[in-house]
């Protein structure tokens, strides 16, 4: 139980209010299944959820390969 003025640790998954599971392989995450997706709260699933939320907020999020191809072309334009 937290004393007055102390912060209680929360799972790092976006929107999760559970406490992280102590001694877990994924420190900072509760490991419980998400009610919507059914996937456990881990670093990977949290990353994916943040990407989904970033896309919904109107930020530019094109296909991941487009930026890589553009960078490769600038580094070494096609011959011809």
N, C-alpha and C positions, 0 to 999 in steps of 0.2 A: 504494500500500500504506500502511495506517495505522500510525503509530507506537504504542507502548504507551501506553495512557491516552487515545488519541484515539477519538472516536466516528466510526463510518463512517456516512455518510448512507444512508438507506433510503427506498425508495418510500413515499409517504404513503398508498397504497391499503391498506385494512385487511388485515393478514395477509401482505402482500408483503414478502419479504426481499431483493429485488433493489435495486441502486443506481439512483438516478434517472438518466435519460439527459441528459448534458450538452448544453447549447445547444438544448434542446427547447422547443417552444411551451408545454408544460405543465411548468414547473419543479417539481421535487419528485416527479415521477411517471416510472416507467420506460417506459410506453407499450406494454409487452408484453401480449399477450392473456391474459385470466384463464383458467385451466384449466377452470373450471366454466361460466362464462357465455360465454367467447370474446370478450368486449368488452375493448378496450385499457384499461390503467390510466391514467385521466385524472381530473381534478378532478370532473367530472360523474359518472363511473361510481363513483368513490370515495364521493361523496355518497350516491348511490343504495344502495350496499352498506352504508354506515353506517345508513341508514334501515331496511334489511332486518334488519340485526343488532340494531338498537334494538327492532324489533317482536318479534324472537325472544327478547329478554331479559325480556319481560314488561312493558315500559313501555307506557303507554297511547299508542296510535297509531291514531286513528280516521281516517276518510276526510279528506283535506286540506280539502275544501270545507266541512265541518261547522263548523270553527272560524271560518272567514270569514263564513259565514252568521250565526252567533251574534253575532259582533262587529258586523255590519251591523244586526242587529235591535236590539241594545242602543243603538247610535248613533242610529238612527232607527226606532223601533217602527212596525209597519204601522198605517196609519190605519184607524180603524173601531172 
